[in-house]
Structure formats: C-alpha cells, structure tokens
Amino acid sequence: MRRILKVSGAVGGISARFGRGLSATPSSSDRPFRVLGLQQIAIGGLSKTNLSGLWEGIFGVEKVGSFQSEKENVDEDILKLGSGAHAVEVDLM
C-alpha cells in the first residue's frame, strides 16, 4: 500500500493527512499532552550542497552558522526560520 503525505500549514498549527483518509494528527482528546512548539529540524541528505541550494537558494532561509565534529561524525549548516522566541533551527547534514 502506498501512502501519500500532504502537509499544509496554518497560523494555528500544522496538519498532515495520509491517503485513504488516515490522519497523522489525532484529535486533542486522544492525547494527554499539548505540542508547545518546534525548536529544531534536522535534515540529512547525500549532498549538503544540494540541500543548501534548496533551503538557502530557493526558499531563502538564512544561514546563521555551521558545526563540525569529527568525533561525532557531524558536519552541518545551521539555518534559522522565523525570529525571536518562535524561531526554528534547521540543521542541514
């Protein structure tokens, strides 16, 4: 069975739907917690250059730094969406 993910954003939050009417977001009565926010998104790919071209070049997201650690096998560019307390860090690896 193939599932297609459709994501749409709204001021009040993000919702996702899968093909065949399955919902990725249960109603608030189904979960005993609230999502307070989103702080960080990590995205990995075969080429960091291609990811940077998409996020920085096409989407226009600002690069604010980079991080490398041989010990942890990490090489990432750090981008920032939004500002202030609502900013979200996007790590491209």
PEHU-V676383 format. One record per backbone hydrogen bond with DSSP energy under -1.0 kcal/mol. CO is the residue of the C=O (numbers start at 1). NH is the residue of the N-H. Records with the same first field share a line. If there is no record, write none. Layout:
CO->NH, NH
This chain:
6->17
8->15
13->10
15->8
16->24
17->6
22->18
27->30
39->89
41->91
43->93
47->51
48->52
49->53
50->54
51->55
52->56, 57
53->58
54->59
55->61
62->80
65->78
67->76
69->74
74->69
76->67
77->92
78->64, 65
79->90
81->88
83->86
84->87
88->81
89->41
90->79
91->43
92->77
